[in-house]
Amino acid sequence: MSEVNGLSFEEALKELEKIVSELESGQAPLEKSLDLYKRGAELKALCEMRLEAARLQVEKISLSKAGAVEGTAPASFE
């Protein structure tokens, strides 16, 4: 997945959507379809990892009884 690690969530999602569209069209030759599928799987894993990291970060935001943000704790991305 090292090739996709430098992509932002938005870039990865955009590329993944393009790959899904191309695969669904049925126009790609078999070899290209396999390569697209592999790339799509890497992109999907990256998006899931980034979403989970964001979820963890949101969970670590502490609120006061009035609902004001009191502080945050960094999420671990390991």
Beta strands, then each sheet from edge to edge (+ up, - down):
strand 1: 62-63
strand 2: 69-71
sheet 1: 1+ 2-
end
